[in-house]
Amino acid sequence: MKKIAVWSLSLLGGWLCLGCDEPLKSVELVTEPRVLAARVEVTGDAGRAAPAPGESATVTFLVASPELSQSLGFALAACPAAVRASARSACSGAVFSEISSDDGQAASPSLSLDVPADLDPEGRVAVLGIICPMARPARMARAVTARAGTPLQLELELRRDGDVNLNPELQADSIAFDDAAWAELPAVDGDCTGLGFRRCPSAPRHSISVQLDESDRDALPQTTQLDPARESLQLSHFATAAI
Amino acid sequence: MIGTENREAPEFVNQGQGRVYGGELSGEAHWSNNGFAYLAYTLSRSERRREGEAWRLFDQDQTHVLSLAASQGLGGGFTVGMRFRLVSGNPVTPISGATYDVRTGVYLPNYGATNSRRDPLFNQLDARAEKEWQIGRGKLAAYVDVQNVYAAKNPEGYRYSFDYSKREAVSGLSLFPNLGLRGEL
């Protein structure tokens, strides 16, 4: 007996629903204390973000929280960064700067570091640590742990000839909210008075635009014509109450 | 074949070891010319290790596999059948949190011991009913085949929130009916 044909009809109906899952958490919505960014300022030249070997600098982490005043503990350490074989940062030498702060001792998590003068300018500095909302970090050798907290890593480039990395400074008049200049929006009152918050009309959709000049982005050394002439800037938006 | 530490050249080396051991019991029963059942149970363990490390479970290890299949002719060209499977869940490597890379804005998952946990037990019942007609020298059959009759939610993986603080199981197909025609000469 020879099978000559098989016809099949699948009743897919509503059983297949691929690619329609909502995210488990919205990345733009801050519902708990979160590290969003870091700022590096060279001591004596705060506009510069890349310290040279032998210079001092301060790394300050920006932590957003639904609470107006979030109490934090943190532990941070700086060391020469190992050559990266993966996305994970590690030390290639001894820790040269570190700090451990109990809950509420410091206004914001920051680390003052003294870059060793003999560090290779082509290398990087790794800042490793943990930030713990309302908790005390426990230091264990190079690693830092806490019962609840966010481990973090940051690699800093050192100052190199012809490659100046400056901190961006956004002025209020360069930011527009729904086509109105940010500075012209009315300030909020109540508990938030004086904190720089602006009152925005309720709407299902808002737009934020940032106006930049060509000179706002640092020039980059071009090894080939294909290399970008200026750095790229990353802009992100976050909200603590609504998207 | 395993990857080298820090992906150093040559990236892959033939230094991994694997072993598999186990056994199987099976039985078949025929109670009439058109009725039978088949039952099988497999107990096995599949492991891997790197040089100098302890044995760990292989990604596809299925320690317990129980299969039951049965078919019964009902007369008049009607046949019904079913298959039931009960299998150990796949080994998974737990994620115990994440490290935030401030430079890139990306959370990097912190992995626990490789394949140190398991998905829940996989279980699924499939059923099939068929009607066959004799047409001249040929045959024509119509069937309905239903996979995962009781819509078991067997996880086939997980998706995580951006910071790895929440996870959700991604299940395979739910109840899946299939209508078909089969012809023979």
Interface residues (C-beta under 8 A of the other chain):
Chain A: M1 K2 K3 I4 A5 V6 W7 S8 L9 S10 L11 W15 L16 D21 P23 L24 K25 V27 R34 V35 A37 A38 F61 A85 S86 A87 R88 S89 T150 P151 L152 Q153 L154 E155 Q234 S236
Chain B: N6 R7 E8 G97 A98 T99 Y100 D101 V102 R103 T104 G105 V106 L108 N110 K139 R159 Y160 S161 F162 D163 S165 K166 R167 E168 L173 S174 L175 F176 P177 N178 L179 G180 L181 R182 G183 E184 L185
